Amino acid sequence: MSKEMNKRQIELVQESFKQVAPIAETAAALFYQRLFELDPSVRPYFKTDMKTQGAKPMSTLALVVQGLNRPEEIIPAVQHLGRRHAGYGVKHHHYQVVAEALLWALAQGLGDAFTPAVKEAWTAAYRFLAEIMQEAMATAGVSV
């Protein structure tokens, strides 16, 4: 378990993701809509149709969420993801925009179930993953 997340936070992320999973396509669409509103400059990073694109992060997110209580098993994949994103041109400031879009989309999808504790847990999970990805970007020789 990461220093950033306690056991209860991991449980909250995993429990709330079970509620999002059935509406994954809608959640992904909400996420990208908000992302492009917050930072239209990221739009060119997404070259495939958005329905196909939306399935990618949702499946990756599912694997990561399931592995939060076993970070040693997911860290290599998250590092790889960070290096891949570096190759796409992702910069440090993009991580904050993605965090805002993700939390907004989760709030829309979960409604009243997106409590302050759930938001805090997702914020911790995202920070944990983003730090791993950014470290991997830096070791790949990319300025973040």
C-alpha positions as a Markdown table, in Angstrom:
| # | Residue | x | y | z |
|---|---|---|---|---|
| 1 | Met | 0.0 | 0.0 | 0.0 |
| 2 | Ser | 1.4 | 3.4 | -0.9 |
| 3 | Lys | 2.3 | 6.0 | 1.6 |
| 4 | Glu | -0.3 | 8.2 | 0.0 |
| 5 | Met | -3.3 | 6.0 | 0.5 |
| 6 | Asn | -4.6 | 4.3 | 3.6 |
| 7 | Lys | -6.6 | 1.0 | 3.5 |
| 8 | Arg | -10.0 | 2.8 | 3.8 |
| 9 | Gln | -9.2 | 5.1 | 0.8 |
| 10 | Ile | -8.3 | 2.1 | -1.3 |
| 11 | Glu | -11.6 | 0.5 | -0.4 |
| 12 | Leu | -13.5 | 3.7 | -1.2 |
| 13 | Val | -11.9 | 3.9 | -4.6 |
| 14 | Gln | -12.5 | 0.2 | -5.4 |
| 15 | Glu | -16.1 | 0.4 | -4.1 |
| 16 | Ser | -17.0 | 3.5 | -6.0 |
| 17 | Phe | -15.3 | 2.3 | -9.2 |
| 18 | Lys | -17.7 | -0.7 | -9.1 |
| 19 | Gln | -20.5 | 1.8 | -9.4 |
| 20 | Val | -18.8 | 3.6 | -12.3 |
| 21 | Ala | -17.9 | 0.5 | -14.3 |
| 22 | Pro | -21.4 | -0.2 | -15.6 |
| 23 | Ile | -21.5 | 3.3 | -17.0 |
| 24 | Ala | -17.9 | 3.3 | -18.2 |
| 25 | Glu | -18.7 | 4.6 | -21.7 |
| 26 | Thr | -20.7 | 7.5 | -20.3 |
| 27 | Ala | -18.0 | 8.2 | -17.7 |
| 28 | Ala | -15.3 | 8.3 | -20.3 |
| 29 | Ala | -17.4 | 10.6 | -22.5 |
| 30 | Leu | -17.9 | 12.9 | -19.5 |
| 31 | Phe | -14.2 | 12.8 | -18.7 |
| 32 | Tyr | -13.1 | 13.8 | -22.2 |
| 33 | Gln | -15.8 | 16.4 | -22.6 |
| 34 | Arg | -14.6 | 18.1 | -19.4 |
| 35 | Leu | -10.9 | 17.6 | -20.3 |
| 36 | Phe | -11.3 | 19.4 | -23.6 |
| 37 | Glu | -13.3 | 22.2 | -21.9 |
| 38 | Leu | -10.5 | 22.7 | -19.4 |
| 39 | Asp | -7.7 | 22.5 | -21.8 |
| 40 | Pro | -8.6 | 22.4 | -25.5 |
| 41 | Ser | -4.8 | 22.2 | -26.4 |
| 42 | Val | -4.9 | 18.4 | -25.5 |
| 43 | Arg | -7.4 | 17.6 | -28.2 |
| 44 | Pro | -4.8 | 16.8 | -30.8 |
| 45 | Tyr | -3.3 | 14.0 | -28.5 |
| 46 | Phe | -6.4 | 12.0 | -29.2 |
| 47 | Lys | -6.4 | 10.8 | -32.8 |
| 48 | Thr | -8.8 | 7.8 | -32.6 |
| 49 | Asp | -12.6 | 8.1 | -32.4 |
| 50 | Met | -13.6 | 9.0 | -28.8 |
| 51 | Lys | -15.7 | 5.9 | -28.2 |
| 52 | Thr | -12.6 | 3.7 | -28.9 |
| 53 | Gln | -10.4 | 6.2 | -27.0 |
| 54 | Gly | -12.7 | 6.1 | -24.0 |
| 55 | Ala | -12.4 | 2.4 | -23.6 |
| 56 | Lys | -8.6 | 2.5 | -23.2 |
| 57 | Pro | -8.4 | 4.6 | -20.0 |
| 58 | Met | -11.4 | 2.9 | -18.4 |
| 59 | Ser | -9.9 | -0.6 | -18.9 |
| 60 | Thr | -6.5 | 0.7 | -17.6 |
| 61 | Leu | -8.2 | 2.4 | -14.7 |
| 62 | Ala | -10.0 | -0.8 | -13.8 |
| 63 | Leu | -6.7 | -2.7 | -13.6 |
| 64 | Val | -5.1 | 0.0 | -11.6 |
| 65 | Val | -8.0 | 0.3 | -9.2 |
| 66 | Gln | -8.0 | -3.4 | -8.6 |
| 67 | Gly | -4.3 | -3.4 | -7.9 |
| 68 | Leu | -4.2 | -0.4 | -5.5 |
| 69 | Asn | -3.8 | -2.8 | -2.5 |
| 70 | Arg | -0.9 | -4.5 | -4.3 |
| 71 | Pro | 1.0 | -1.5 | -5.7 |
| 72 | Glu | 4.1 | -3.6 | -6.4 |
| 73 | Glu | 2.1 | -5.4 | -9.0 |
| 74 | Ile | 0.8 | -2.3 | -10.8 |
| 75 | Ile | 3.8 | 0.0 | -10.5 |
| 76 | Pro | 5.7 | -1.4 | -13.6 |
| 77 | Ala | 2.6 | -1.0 | -15.8 |
| 78 | Val | 2.0 | 2.5 | -14.5 |
| 79 | Gln | 5.6 | 3.4 | -15.1 |
| 80 | His | 5.2 | 2.1 | -18.7 |
| 81 | Leu | 2.1 | 4.2 | -19.1 |
| 82 | Gly | 4.1 | 7.3 | -18.0 |
| 83 | Arg | 6.8 | 6.6 | -20.5 |
| 84 | Arg | 4.2 | 6.1 | -23.2 |
| 85 | His | 2.5 | 9.4 | -22.3 |
| 86 | Ala | 5.9 | 11.1 | -22.5 |
| 87 | Gly | 6.2 | 10.0 | -26.0 |
| 88 | Tyr | 2.8 | 11.5 | -26.8 |
| 89 | Gly | 4.0 | 14.9 | -25.6 |
| 90 | Val | 2.3 | 14.9 | -22.2 |
| 91 | Lys | 3.7 | 17.5 | -19.8 |
| 92 | His | 3.6 | 18.0 | -16.1 |
| 93 | His | 0.7 | 20.6 | -16.2 |
| 94 | His | -1.5 | 18.1 | -18.1 |
| 95 | Tyr | -1.7 | 15.9 | -15.0 |
| 96 | Gln | -3.5 | 18.6 | -13.0 |
| 97 | Val | -6.1 | 19.1 | -15.8 |
| 98 | Val | -6.6 | 15.4 | -16.1 |
| 99 | Ala | -7.2 | 15.2 | -12.3 |
| 100 | Glu | -9.8 | 17.9 | -12.5 |
| 101 | Ala | -11.6 | 16.2 | -15.4 |
| 102 | Leu | -11.5 | 12.8 | -13.7 |
| 103 | Leu | -12.8 | 14.1 | -10.4 |
| 104 | Trp | -15.6 | 16.0 | -12.2 |
| 105 | Ala | -16.6 | 13.0 | -14.3 |
| 106 | Leu | -16.6 | 10.8 | -11.2 |
| 107 | Ala | -18.8 | 13.3 | -9.4 |
| 108 | Gln | -21.2 | 13.3 | -12.3 |
| 109 | Gly | -21.3 | 9.5 | -12.5 |
| 110 | Leu | -21.5 | 8.8 | -8.8 |
| 111 | Gly | -23.9 | 11.6 | -7.9 |
| 112 | Asp | -24.6 | 11.6 | -4.1 |
| 113 | Ala | -22.2 | 8.7 | -3.7 |
| 114 | Phe | -19.3 | 11.0 | -4.5 |
| 115 | Thr | -18.9 | 12.0 | -0.9 |
| 116 | Pro | -16.0 | 14.2 | 0.4 |
| 117 | Ala | -14.3 | 10.9 | 1.6 |
| 118 | Val | -14.7 | 9.3 | -1.9 |
| 119 | Lys | -13.3 | 12.5 | -3.5 |
| 120 | Glu | -10.3 | 12.5 | -1.1 |
| 121 | Ala | -9.7 | 8.8 | -1.8 |
| 122 | Trp | -9.7 | 9.3 | -5.6 |
| 123 | Thr | -7.5 | 12.4 | -5.2 |
| 124 | Ala | -5.0 | 10.3 | -3.3 |
| 125 | Ala | -5.2 | 7.5 | -5.8 |
| 126 | Tyr | -4.7 | 9.9 | -8.7 |
| 127 | Arg | -1.8 | 11.6 | -7.0 |
| 128 | Phe | -0.1 | 8.2 | -6.3 |
| 129 | Leu | -0.4 | 7.1 | -9.9 |
| 130 | Ala | 0.5 | 10.5 | -11.4 |
| 131 | Glu | 3.7 | 10.7 | -9.3 |
| 132 | Ile | 4.7 | 7.2 | -10.6 |
| 133 | Met | 4.0 | 8.2 | -14.2 |
| 134 | Gln | 5.8 | 11.6 | -13.9 |
| 135 | Glu | 8.8 | 9.9 | -12.3 |
| 136 | Ala | 8.9 | 7.5 | -15.3 |
| 137 | Met | 8.6 | 10.4 | -17.7 |
| 138 | Ala | 11.6 | 12.0 | -16.0 |
| 139 | Thr | 13.7 | 8.9 | -16.2 |
| 140 | Ala | 12.8 | 8.6 | -19.9 |
| 141 | Gly | 14.5 | 11.9 | -20.3 |
| 142 | Val | 11.4 | 14.0 | -20.7 |
| 143 | Ser | 11.0 | 17.4 | -19.1 |
| 144 | Val | 7.8 | 17.3 | -17.0 |
